[in-house]
């Protein structure tokens, strides 16, 4: 099991490095080719938009062997990235947008596929810890990869970054092949399991998964809603240079690394809903702290928010893994990702509009919404219910049977 845990963390390091480096360079590349900031911003939208298709794409993971499918998606992503070698001028920027969409589709399939594979590779007691370590690995790469990608782009151009990023999913596919999965057979979906409605029914039909996912969705949406407000606080209120935003990003990333390292133990001790409540409350505190007219408080608020966000996300993912029938885990995981990250598509532009009321109102509103969700969830949680995992299939010792998922 420890071997599998190390492989999953290594996969997260590789995917986090490749995606973080390319996501920054894609926008810079488009900006250099066209001079248009609006076109450069669309590169990020191409990555996030496919998350809305999660309930449909996730069904593929329940109909096909999961591990071969995840490996194939990684290899196809590598091939798509190598297509960027054909970019020579403004006439080929559509290739950058297309690769952004490919990244988005791969995120949906790989994230959901990995969530579905983890229970087959780890003991239930290890899921929270490994999910937290994976989160820390990905956040840690966000501190390193953008700088490395920008430096490589400045030195050798976008083609070099594309080749480096393409190597990451190839290495990831190799590590997926080395996993030792248990031999428990997977029961394929029945009529009840057909279509995206099945994922929604299972996800929101259980209190544990419903509450944990809603808390994560609220926190993640509010993180997007407050982006413009944070920019305005730094530039307009604190009168600091825009480069200070990099300090805040690093501070939040450091908090996320710390939060990911300890969240597994908290989930084991308190359960996913309690950890989701704590994470959402911490994010609200981080928002209010960043409203203070003192730049060190803004940094502290970024660290606090950075701790809270991965708590909500890891708690939701762990709840899905431990309370979903294995036959439906692919589509339920993908549906959960849509529920958690889909609201960003609306929250980010709403936050950009709300900042016209001032820099601090969006952060105060976000804190109020998060605290309202915390109070509502705490009240619902006060009714006794069983958080014992009921969806797990009988396990055998890892590696004793076919490992085709």
ZAMI-297851 format. One line per 5 residues: number of its first residue (from 1); their letters; for each residue x, y, z of N, C-alpha, C. Coordinates in steps of 0.05 Angstrom, whole numbers, plus 5000, padded with zeros to 4 digits. Layout:
# residues N
NUM = A = X:Y:Z:X:Y:Z:X:Y:Z; ... .
//
This chain:
# residues 405
1 = XXXXX = 5016:4976:5000:5000:5000:5000:5017:5025:5000; 5039:5025:5016:5057:5048:5016:5069:5053:4989; 5075:5032:4974:5085:5035:4947:5065:5049:4930; 5040:5041:4931:5019:5055:4915:5016:5084:4923; 5017:5089:4950:5015:5117:4959:5037:5134:4947 .
6 = XXXXX = 5061:5124:4947:5083:5139:4935:5080:5144:4906; 5069:5124:4891:5064:5127:4863:5043:5149:4858; 5022:5149:4873:5001:5169:4870:5012:5197:4875; 5028:5200:4896:5040:5226:4902:5058:5235:4879; 5074:5216:4869:5092:5222:4846:5076:5231:4821 .
11 = XXXXX = 5054:5217:4816:5037:5225:4794:5026:5253:4798; 5019:5260:4822:5009:5287:4827:5031:5308:4823; 5056:5301:4831:5078:5320:4826:5082:5324:4796; 5082:5303:4781:5086:5306:4752:5064:5321:4738; 5039:5314:4744:5016:5328:4732:5015:5357:4740 .
16 = XXXXX = 5021:5362:4766:5020:5389:4776:5041:5407:4763; 5065:5395:4759:5086:5411:4746:5079:5417:4717; 5072:5397:4702:5066:5401:4673:5043:5420:4669; 5021:5417:4683:4998:5434:4679:5002:5462:4688; 5016:5466:4711:5021:5493:4721:5040:5508:4703 .
21 = XXXXX = 5060:5495:4692:5079:5508:4674:5065:5516:4649; 5049:5498:4637:5036:5504:4611:5014:5524:4614; 4999:5524:4636:4976:5542:4639:4986:5571:4639; 5009:5576:4651:5019:5604:4650:5030:5610:4623; 5046:5592:4612:5059:5598:4586:5039:5601:4563 .
26 = XXXXX = 5017:5586:4564:4997:5588:4543:4987:5617:4540; 4980:5630:4562:4971:5658:4561:4993:5676:4552; 5018:5673:4561:5040:5690:4553:5045:5686:4523; 5044:5662:4514:5049:5655:4485:5029:5669:4467; 5003:5667:4475:4982:5680:4459:4986:5710:4459 .
31 = XXXXX = 4992:5721:4483:4996:5750:4485:5019:5759:4467; 5041:5744:4467:5064:5752:4450:5057:5750:4421; 5041:5730:4413:5034:5727:4385:5014:5747:4375; 4995:5755:4392:4973:5771:4383:4972:5799:4395; 4984:5803:4418:4983:5828:4433:4956:5833:4446 .
36 = XXXXX = 4939:5812:4447:4912:5815:4458:4910:5802:4485; 4904:5819:4506:4901:5808:4533:4875:5791:4535; 4854:5799:4520:4829:5784:4521:4832:5756:4510; 4847:5754:4488:4852:5727:4476:4869:5711:4495; 4888:5723:4508:4905:5709:4527:4889:5698:4551 .
41 = XXXXX = 4869:5714:4560:4852:5705:4582:4835:5682:4575; 4827:5680:4549:4810:5658:4540:4824:5631:4543; 4851:5630:4544:4865:5605:4547:4857:5591:4573; 4853:5606:4594:4844:5595:4620:4816:5585:4618; 4798:5599:4604:4771:5590:4601:4769:5563:4587 .
46 = XXXXX = 4786:5559:4567:4786:5534:4553:4792:5510:4571; 4809:5515:4591:4816:5494:4610:4793:5488:4629; 4779:5508:4639:4758:5504:4659:4731:5496:4647; 4725:5504:4622:4699:5499:4611:4692:5469:4610; 4710:5451:4602:4702:5423:4601:4693:5410:4627 .
51 = XXXXX = 4699:5423:4650:4690:5411:4675:4660:5409:4676; 4646:5426:4661:4617:5425:4660:4606:5399:4648; 4623:5385:4633:4615:5359:4620:4621:5335:4638; 4629:5340:4662:4637:5318:4680:4617:5296:4683; 4591:5302:4687:4572:5280:4691:4570:5261:4667 .
56 = XXXXX = 4576:5271:4643:4575:5254:4619:4602:5240:4615; 4624:5255:4617:4650:5242:4613:4656:5222:4634; 4647:5226:4659:4652:5207:4680:4640:5180:4675; 4618:5179:4660:4607:5153:4653:4625:5135:4638; 4644:5146:4623:4664:5129:4609:4680:5113:4628 .
61 = XXXXX = 4686:5124:4651:4702:5110:4671:4688:5087:4684; 4662:5087:4682:4646:5065:4694:4640:5043:4673; 4644:5049:4647:4638:5030:4626:4663:5017:4616; 4686:5029:4620:4712:5018:4610:4730:5011:4633; 4751:4996:4627:4771:4990:4648:4785:5016:4655 .
66 = XXXXX = 4785:5023:4681:4792:5050:4689:4822:5056:4684; 4839:5038:4693:4868:5044:4691:4876:5046:4661; 4869:5028:4643:4877:5032:4615:4866:5058:4604; 4842:5066:4612:4830:5091:4602:4846:5115:4611; 4853:5115:4637:4869:5138:4647:4896:5139:4634 .
71 = XXXXX = 4909:5116:4629:4935:5115:4615:4932:5126:4587; 4911:5117:4573:4906:5127:4546:4902:5157:4545; 4887:5168:4564:4882:5196:4565:4908:5212:4569; 4925:5202:4586:4951:5215:4590:4967:5215:4564; 4968:5193:4550:4984:5191:4525:4972:5209:4504 .
76 = XXXXX = 4945:5211:4502:4933:5229:4483:4938:5258:4490; 4939:5264:4515:4945:5292:4523:4974:5299:4515; 4992:5280:4518:5020:5285:4510:5021:5290:4480; 5006:5274:4464:5005:5279:4435:4994:5306:4428; 4973:5314:4443:4961:5340:4438:4981:5363:4444 .
81 = XXXXX = 4996:5360:4465:5016:5381:4472:5038:5383:4450; 5046:5360:4439:5066:5361:4418:5056:5374:4393; 5029:5376:4390:5018:5390:4367:5025:5420:4368; 5032:5430:4391:5039:5458:4394:5065:5465:4380; 5081:5444:4372:5105:5449:4357:5099:5461:4330 .
86 = XXXXX = 5074:5460:4321:5066:5471:4295:5059:5501:4297; 5058:5512:4322:5052:5540:4325:5075:5557:4317; 5071:5574:4296:5092:5592:4286:5084:5621:4286; 5058:5627:4288:5050:5655:4287:5021:5657:4296; 5009:5681:4294:4981:5685:4302:4961:5666:4289 .
91 = XXXXX = 4967:5657:4265:4949:5640:4251:4946:5613:4263; 4964:5605:4281:4962:5579:4294:4954:5580:4323; 4945:5603:4333:4937:5604:4361:4914:5586:4368; 4898:5579:4347:4876:5561:4352:4886:5534:4364; 4911:5527:4357:4922:5503:4368:4926:5505:4398 .
96 = XXXXX = 4934:5528:4407:4937:5533:4436:4910:5530:4450; 4889:5542:4438:4862:5540:4450:4853:5510:4450; 4859:5496:4428:4851:5468:4426:4865:5451:4447; 4890:5457:4452:4905:5442:4472:4894:5449:4500; 4886:5474:4504:4874:5481:4529:4848:5465:4534 .
101 = XXXXX = 4832:5462:4513:4808:5445:4516:4815:5416:4522; 4836:5406:4508:4845:5379:4513:4854:5376:4542; 4868:5396:4553:4876:5395:4581:4851:5393:4599; 4831:5410:4592:4806:5410:4609:4793:5383:4609; 4790:5370:4585:4777:5344:4583:4794:5323:4598 .
106 = XXXXX = 4820:5325:4596:4837:5306:4610:4835:5309:4640; 4833:5334:4649:4829:5339:4678:4805:5324:4688; 4783:5327:4673:4758:5313:4682:4762:5283:4684; 4773:5272:4663:4775:5242:4662:4797:5232:4681; 4820:5246:4682:4842:5236:4699:4835:5240:4728 .
111 = XXXXX = 4824:5264:4735:4818:5269:4763:4797:5249:4773; 4776:5245:4757:4755:5226:4765:4766:5197:4765; 4782:5191:4744:4794:5164:4743:4812:5158:4766; 4828:5178:4774:4846:5174:4797:4830:5171:4823; 4809:5187:4826:4792:5184:4849:4780:5156:4850 .
116 = XXXXX = 4772:5145:4827:4760:5119:4826:4781:5097:4831; 4806:5101:4822:4827:5081:4826:4837:5080:4854; 4838:5102:4868:4850:5103:4895:4838:5082:4914; 4811:5079:4915:4801:5058:4934:4809:5030:4926; 4817:5026:4901:4826:4999:4892:4856:4995:4898 .
121 = XXXXX = 4870:5016:4905:4899:5014:4910:4907:5018:4939; 4889:5029:4955:4895:5037:4982:4874:5026:5002; 4883:5023:5026:4864:5016:5047:4846:5040:5053; 4821:5036:5062:4804:5059:5067:4816:5079:5087; 4831:5069:5107:4843:5087:5127:4865:5104:5115 .
126 = XXXXX = 4875:5098:5092:4897:5113:5079:4887:5135:5060; 4861:5134:5053:4851:5152:5032:4855:5181:5040; 4847:5189:5064:4849:5217:5072:4877:5227:5072; 4896:5211:5083:4924:5219:5083:4935:5223:5054; 4930:5203:5037:4941:5204:5010:4928:5227:4994 .
131 = XXXXX = 4902:5231:4998:4889:5254:4984:4902:5280:4993; 4908:5282:5019:4921:5306:5029:4949:5309:5018; 4965:5287:5017:4992:5289:5005:4991:5296:4976; 4972:5285:4961:4969:5293:4933:4963:5322:4930; 4945:5333:4947:4939:5361:4946:4964:5378:4952 .
136 = XXXXX = 4979:5370:4972:5004:5385:4978:5023:5384:4955; 5026:5361:4942:5044:5358:4919:5036:5377:4896; 5010:5377:4890:5000:5395:4869:5004:5424:4875; 4998:5432:4900:5001:5460:4908:5031:5467:4909; 5048:5449:4918:5076:5454:4918:5087:5459:4890 .
141 = XXXXX = 5077:5445:4870:5085:5449:4843:5076:5476:4832; 5054:5487:4843:5045:5513:4834:5064:5535:4843; 5080:5529:4863:5100:5548:4872:5125:5548:4855; 5130:5525:4842:5155:5521:4827:5151:5522:4797; 5130:5508:4788:5127:5504:4759:5123:5529:4743 .
146 = XXXXX = 5106:5548:4752:5103:5573:4735:5129:5587:4731; 5146:5589:4752:5171:5602:4748:5189:5587:4729; 5190:5560:4732:5206:5544:4714:5196:5546:4685; 5169:5545:4681:5158:5547:4655:5164:5574:4642; 5161:5596:4658:5166:5623:4647:5196:5626:4640 .
151 = XXXXX = 5213:5615:4657:5242:5617:4651:5249:5601:4625; 5238:5577:4622:5243:5561:4599:5232:5575:4574; 5209:5587:4577:5196:5602:4554:5214:5625:4545; 5225:5640:4565:5242:5663:4559:5268:5653:4546; 5277:5630:4553:5303:5620:4543:5300:5607:4515 .
156 = XXXXX = 5280:5588:4513:5278:5572:4489:5251:5574:4474; 5232:5589:4486:5207:5593:4472:5185:5572:4480; 5161:5576:4469:5139:5559:4476:5142:5530:4468; 5156:5525:4446:5159:5497:4437:5174:5480:4459; 5194:5491:4472:5208:5477:4492:5190:5470:4516 .
161 = XXXXX = 5173:5489:4523:5154:5485:4545:5134:5463:4538; 5126:5463:4513:5107:5442:4503:5119:5415:4505; 5144:5412:4498:5158:5386:4499:5161:5377:4528; 5169:5395:4545:5172:5389:4574:5145:5380:4586; 5124:5396:4580:5097:5389:4590:5087:5363:4579 .
166 = XXXXX = 5094:5356:4554:5085:5331:4542:5099:5307:4556; 5123:5311:4566:5137:5289:4580:5123:5281:4606; 5109:5300:4619:5098:5295:4645:5075:5274:4644; 5055:5276:4625:5035:5255:4624:5046:5228:4615; 5067:5228:4599:5079:5202:4591:5091:5188:4616 .
171 = XXXXX = 5105:5204:4632:5116:5192:4657:5093:5184:4676; 5072:5201:4677:5049:5194:4693:5036:5168:4685; 5033:5164:4658:5021:5139:4648:5038:5115:4656; 5065:5118:4656:5082:5096:4665:5078:5089:4694; 5074:5110:4711:5070:5105:4739:5042:5092:4744 .
176 = XXXXX = 5022:5100:4729:4996:5086:4731:4998:5057:4725; 5015:5050:4706:5018:5022:4698:5032:5006:4721; 5047:5019:4738:5061:5006:4760:5044:5001:4785; 5020:5013:4786:5003:5010:4809:4995:4981:4813; 4993:4973:4838:4983:4946:4844:4954:4950:4855 .
181 = XXXXX = 4935:4942:4839:4907:4945:4847:4896:4918:4857; 4876:4920:4874:4864:4895:4884:4849:4881:4863; 4842:4856:4868:4830:4840:4847:4800:4838:4849; 4788:4856:4866:4759:4855:4869:4745:4862:4843; 4726:4846:4833:4713:4852:4807:4696:4876:4810 .
186 = XXXXX = 4695:4891:4788:4678:4915:4788:4651:4908:4775; 4629:4914:4790:4603:4909:4780:4595:4933:4762; 4589:4928:4737:4583:4950:4719:4555:4960:4725; 4550:4986:4718:4525:4998:4724:4501:4983:4711; 4479:4983:4726:4454:4972:4716:4438:4995:4704 .
191 = XXXXX = 4413:4991:4699:4397:5012:4687:4397:5037:4705; 4398:5032:4732:4400:5055:4750:4425:5071:4746; 4446:5059:4735:4471:5072:4732:4475:5085:4705; 4455:5086:4688:4458:5098:4662:4453:5128:4663; 4470:5143:4649:4466:5171:4647:4476:5187:4670 .
196 = XXXXX = 4478:5214:4666:4489:5231:4688:4471:5233:4712; 4445:5227:4709:4427:5228:4732:4435:5209:4754; 4447:5187:4747:4456:5168:4767:4477:5179:4785; 4496:5194:4773:4517:5207:4788:4506:5227:4807; 4487:5243:4797:4474:5263:4814:4459:5251:4837 .
201 = XXXXX = 4444:5229:4831:4428:5216:4851:4445:5205:4874; 4467:5192:4867:4484:5181:4887:4499:5203:4903; 4509:5223:4888:4525:5244:4901:4508:5260:4921; 4484:5268:4913:4467:5284:4931:4446:5268:4946; 4446:5242:4942:4427:5225:4957:4437:5217:4985 .
206 = XXXXX = 4463:5221:4990:4474:5215:5016:4483:5240:5030; 4477:5242:5056:4483:5267:5070:4513:5273:5071; 4529:5253:5075:4558:5258:5078:4569:5270:5053; 4564:5258:5030:4575:5268:5005:4562:5295:4997; 4536:5297:5002:4522:5322:4995:4534:5346:5010 .
211 = XXXXX = 4536:5343:5037:4545:5365:5053:4575:5372:5047; 4591:5351:5044:4620:5356:5039:4624:5370:5012; 4610:5361:4991:4613:5372:4965:4602:5401:4963; 4580:5406:4976:4568:5433:4976:4587:5452:4990; 4599:5444:5013:4618:5461:5026:4642:5468:5008 .
216 = XXXXX = 4653:5447:4995:4675:5452:4977:4667:5470:4954; 4643:5466:4943:4634:5482:4920:4632:5512:4929; 4621:5517:4952:4618:5544:4962:4646:5557:4965; 4664:5543:4978:4691:5554:4983:4706:5560:4957; 4705:5540:4939:4720:5544:4914:4707:5566:4897 .
221 = XXXXX = 4681:5568:4896:4667:5589:4882:4675:5616:4893; 4676:5618:4920:4683:5644:4932:4712:5651:4928; 4729:5631:4924:4757:5637:4918:4759:5651:4891; 4742:5643:4872:4741:5656:4846:4727:5683:4847; 4706:5685:4864:4691:5710:4867:4709:5732:4878 .
226 = XXXXX = 4728:5725:4896:4744:5745:4909:4769:5753:4894; 4775:5740:4871:4800:5746:4857:4803:5775:4850; 4783:5787:4837:4784:5815:4829:4786:5833:4854; 4772:5826:4875:4774:5842:4899:4802:5842:4911; 4815:5819:4911:4843:5818:4921:4861:5835:4904 .
231 = XXXXX = 4858:5834:4878:4874:5851:4860:4870:5880:4868; 4844:5888:4872:4838:5916:4878:4849:5925:4905; 4849:5907:4925:4860:5914:4951:4890:5919:4949; 4904:5902:4934:4933:5905:4932:4940:5931:4917; 4926:5936:4895:4934:5958:4877:4921:5985:4887 .
236 = XXXXX = 4896:5984:4893:4881:6009:4899:4881:6017:4928; 4879:5997:4946:4877:6003:4974:4904:6004:4988; 4921:5984:4984:4947:5983:4997:4968:5998:4981; 4962:6005:4956:4981:6020:4939:5007:6005:4935; 5005:5979:4931:5028:5962:4927:5031:5955:4898 .
241 = XXXXX = 5055:5949:4888:5059:5941:4860:5045:5914:4855; 5038:5910:4829:5024:5885:4822:5040:5861:4828; 5067:5863:4829:5083:5840:4835:5078:5829:4863; 5065:5845:4881:5058:5835:4908:5037:5813:4906; 5023:5812:4884:5004:5790:4880:5018:5763:4879 .
246 = XXXXX = 5043:5763:4869:5059:5739:4869:5065:5730:4898; 5070:5749:4916:5075:5743:4944:5050:5730:4956; 5027:5741:4950:5002:5729:4961:4997:5701:4950; 5003:5698:4924:4999:5671:4912:5018:5651:4925; 5042:5659:4931:5061:5641:4944:5052:5635:4973 .
251 = XXXXX = 5042:5656:4986:5033:5652:5014:5009:5633:5015; 4990:5636:4996:4968:5618:4995:4977:5589:4988; 4996:5587:4970:5006:5561:4962:5020:5548:4986; 5035:5563:5002:5048:5551:5025:5027:5542:5045; 5005:5557:5049:4984:5548:5067:4971:5523:5057 .
256 = XXXXX = 4968:5520:5030:4955:5497:5018:4973:5472:5022; 4999:5476:5020:5017:5453:5025:5015:5444:5054; 5015:5463:5072:5012:5456:5101:4985:5442:5106; 4964:5454:5095:4937:5443:5099:4935:5414:5089; 4947:5409:5065:4945:5383:5054:4960:5362:5070 .
261 = XXXXX = 4981:5370:5084:4997:5350:5099:4982:5341:5124; 4964:5357:5135:4951:5349:5160:4921:5341:5157; 4910:5346:5133:4881:5342:5130:4873:5313:5133; 4890:5294:5125:4883:5266:5127:4878:5257:5155; 4895:5266:5173:4892:5259:5201:4866:5271:5213 .
266 = XXXXX = 4860:5295:5204:4836:5308:5214:4811:5293:5204; 4811:5284:5179:4788:5269:5168:4785:5243:5183; 4807:5229:5189:4806:5204:5204:4795:5208:5232; 4801:5231:5244:4792:5236:5271:4764:5247:5273; 4757:5265:5254:4732:5280:5256:4711:5274:5234 .
271 = XXXXX = 4720:5262:5212:4702:5257:5190:4703:5279:5170; 4695:5273:5145:4698:5293:5123:4680:5318:5126; 4656:5315:5137:4638:5338:5139:4650:5358:5159; 4659:5348:5182:4671:5366:5202:4695:5381:5191; 4712:5367:5176:4735:5380:5164:4727:5400:5142 .
276 = XXXXX = 4706:5393:5127:4695:5412:5108:4685:5438:5121; 4671:5435:5143:4662:5458:5158:4685:5475:5168; 4706:5462:5179:4729:5477:5189:4743:5491:5166; 4746:5478:5143:4760:5490:5120:4745:5514:5109; 4718:5512:5107:4702:5534:5098:4704:5558:5117 .
281 = XXXXX = 4703:5552:5143:4705:5573:5163:4733:5587:5161; 4754:5571:5157:4781:5583:5155:4782:5601:5130; 4770:5592:5108:4771:5609:5084:4757:5635:5089; 4734:5634:5104:4720:5659:5110:4737:5677:5127; 4751:5666:5147:4769:5682:5163:4791:5694:5146 .
286 = XXXXX = 4802:5679:5127:4822:5689:5109:4812:5713:5093; 4787:5711:5084:4776:5734:5069:4774:5759:5086; 4764:5756:5111:4761:5779:5128:4788:5791:5136; 4807:5773:5140:4834:5783:5148:4846:5799:5125; 4842:5791:5100:4853:5806:5078:4839:5833:5073 .
291 = XXXXX = 4818:5838:5088:4804:5864:5086:4818:5885:5103; 4835:5876:5122:4848:5895:5140:4868:5913:5124; 4870:5938:5131:4887:5957:5116:4916:5956:5124; 4928:5932:5123:4955:5927:5131:4966:5904:5116; 4987:5908:5101:4996:5887:5082:5004:5861:5096 .
296 = XXXXX = 5016:5861:5120:5022:5835:5132:4997:5819:5138; 4975:5833:5145:4950:5819:5150:4940:5806:5124; 4944:5819:5102:4936:5807:5076:4951:5781:5071; 4977:5781:5078:4993:5757:5074:4983:5735:5092; 4978:5741:5118:4967:5722:5137:4941:5711:5127 .
301 = XXXXX = 4923:5728:5117:4898:5719:5107:4901:5700:5083; 4921:5705:5066:4925:5687:5044:4934:5659:5054; 4951:5659:5074:4960:5633:5086:4936:5618:5098; 4919:5632:5113:4896:5619:5126:4877:5609:5105; 4871:5625:5084:4854:5615:5063:4866:5592:5049 .
306 = XXXXX = 4893:5592:5046:4906:5570:5033:4904:5544:5048; 4903:5545:5074:4899:5521:5091:4870:5511:5088; 4851:5530:5088:4823:5522:5088:4814:5509:5062; 4823:5519:5039:4812:5509:5013:4818:5480:5009; 4843:5470:5013:4848:5441:5009:4833:5424:5029 .
311 = XXXXX = 4827:5435:5053:4812:5419:5072:4784:5413:5060; 4771:5433:5049:4745:5429:5038:4746:5410:5014; 4766:5413:4997:4768:5396:4973:4774:5367:4980; 4795:5363:4997:4802:5336:5004:4780:5322:5019; 4766:5337:5037:4744:5325:5052:4722:5315:5033 .
316 = XXXXX = 4716:5331:5012:4695:5323:4993:4704:5299:4977; 4729:5299:4967:4738:5277:4951:4739:5251:4967; 4748:5253:4992:4749:5229:5009:4721:5219:5015; 4702:5237:5019:4674:5229:5024:4663:5214:5000; 4669:5224:4976:4659:5211:4952:4671:5183:4949 .
321 = XXXXX = 4697:5181:4954:4711:5155:4952:4701:5134:4971; 4693:5142:4995:4686:5123:5015:4656:5118:5018; 4640:5133:5003:4611:5130:5005:4597:5126:4978; 4612:5118:4958:4601:5113:4932:4605:5085:4923; 4585:5071:4912:4589:5044:4901:4610:5045:4879 .
326 = XXXXX = 4628:5025:4879:4650:5025:4861:4641:5025:4832; 4618:5014:4826:4609:5013:4798:4602:5041:4787; 4596:5060:4806:4588:5087:4798:4609:5108:4805; 4632:5099:4815:4651:5118:4826:4662:5137:4804; 4665:5128:4779:4675:5145:4758:4657:5169:4753 .
331 = XXXXX = 4632:5164:4748:4613:5186:4742:4607:5203:4766; 4606:5190:4790:4600:5206:4814:4624:5225:4819; 4648:5215:4816:4672:5232:4820:4672:5255:4800; 4666:5249:4775:4666:5271:4755:4644:5290:4760; 4620:5280:4769:4598:5298:4776:4605:5316:4800 .
336 = XXXXX = 4620:5304:4819:4629:5320:4842:4648:5342:4833; 4666:5336:4815:4684:5356:4804:4669:5379:4791; 4648:5372:4776:4631:5392:4763:4618:5409:4783; 4607:5396:4804:4593:5411:4825:4612:5430:4840; 4637:5421:4844:4656:5437:4859:4669:5460:4843 .
341 = XXXXX = 4676:5454:4818:4691:5473:4802:4674:5488:4781; 4651:5476:4774:4634:5489:4754:4625:5517:4761; 4618:5523:4787:4609:5550:4794:4630:5571:4790; 4655:5564:4786:4676:5584:4781:4670:5599:4755; 4658:5585:4736:4652:5598:4710:4634:5622:4714 .
346 = XXXXX = 4616:5621:4734:4599:5644:4740:4610:5662:4761; 4624:5650:4781:4633:5666:4804:4655:5686:4796; 4673:5679:4778:4694:5697:4770:4684:5722:4757; 4667:5720:4737:4656:5746:4725:4639:5761:4744; 4624:5748:4762:4608:5762:4782:4626:5778:4801 .
351 = XXXXX = 4648:5765:4809:4667:5780:4826:4679:5804:4812; 4684:5801:4786:4695:5823:4771:4675:5847:4770; 4650:5840:4769:4629:5861:4769:4626:5873:4797; 4627:5856:4817:4622:5865:4845:4644:5884:4855; 4668:5882:4843:4690:5899:4853:4684:5928:4846 .
356 = XXXXX = 4665:5934:4829:4658:5962:4824:4646:5975:4849; 4636:5959:4868:4626:5970:4893:4648:5976:4912; 4672:5968:4906:4695:5972:4923:4711:5947:4925; 4735:5949:4936:4753:5926:4937:4745:5906:4959; 4735:5916:4982:4729:5899:5004:4701:5886:5004 .
361 = XXXXX = 4680:5898:4993:4654:5885:4993:4654:5857:4982; 4668:5850:4960:4667:5822:4951:4678:5803:4971; 4700:5810:4985:4711:5792:5005:4693:5789:5029; 4680:5811:5038:4661:5809:5060:4637:5792:5052; 4627:5796:5027:4605:5779:5018:4613:5750:5017 .
366 = XXXXX = 4637:5744:5007:4646:5716:5006:4648:5704:5034; 4658:5720:5053:4660:5710:5080:4632:5704:5092; 4613:5722:5086:4586:5718:5096:4573:5693:5084; 4577:5689:5058:4566:5665:5045:4578:5640:5056; 4605:5640:5060:4618:5616:5071:4608:5610:5099 .
371 = XXXXX = 4606:5631:5116:4597:5627:5144:4568:5618:5145; 4552:5628:5126:4524:5618:5125:4523:5589:5118; 4540:5580:5099:4541:5552:5092:4551:5535:5116; 4570:5546:5131:4580:5532:5155:4558:5528:5175; 4542:5549:5181:4521:5547:5201:4499:5528:5191 .
376 = XXXXX = 4492:5530:5165:4471:5513:5155:4479:5484:5156; 4504:5479:5149:4515:5451:5149:4516:5440:5177; 4525:5457:5196:4527:5448:5224:4500:5440:5235; 4479:5455:5227:4452:5449:5236:4443:5423:5224; 4448:5419:5199:4439:5394:5186:4455:5370:5197 .
381 = XXXXX = 4480:5375:5204:4497:5353:5214:4489:5346:5242; 4475:5363:5256:4467:5358:5284:4449:5334:5287; 4434:5328:5265:4417:5304:5265:4435:5279:5262; 4433:5260:5280:4452:5237:5278:4448:5222:5252; 4471:5214:5241:4471:5197:5217:4497:5182:5216 .
386 = XXXXX = 4497:5161:5200:4520:5143:5199:4540:5151:5178; 4564:5158:5186:4585:5165:5167:4602:5141:5160; 4594:5118:5169:4610:5094:5162:4608:5088:5132; 4631:5084:5119:4630:5078:5090:4613:5054:5085; 4594:5057:5066:4576:5036:5059:4580:5027:5030 .
391 = XXXXX = 4596:5041:5015:4598:5036:4987:4621:5018:4979; 4638:5011:4997:4662:4996:4990:4654:4968:4983; 4667:4957:4962:4664:4929:4956:4683:4912:4971; 4679:4886:4975:4698:4870:4990:4725:4871:4977; 4746:4874:4994:4773:4877:4985:4788:4851:4988 .
396 = XXXXX = 4807:4847:4969:4827:4826:4973:4854:4840:4975; 4874:4825:4982:4901:4836:4984:4909:4847:4957; 4921:4871:4957:4929:4883:4932:4948:4865:4917; 4942:4863:4891:4960:4848:4873:4953:4818:4871; 4931:4809:4884:4925:4781:4883:4907:4773:4860 .
401 = XXXXX = 4898:4792:4846:4880:4786:4823:4885:4805:4800; 4869:4803:4779:4872:4821:4757:4870:4850:4764; 4887:4866:4753:4887:4895:4759:4881:4910:4734; 4858:4908:4724:4851:4920:4699:4839:4947:4701; 4831:4956:4725:4817:4981:4727:4837:5004:4726 .
//
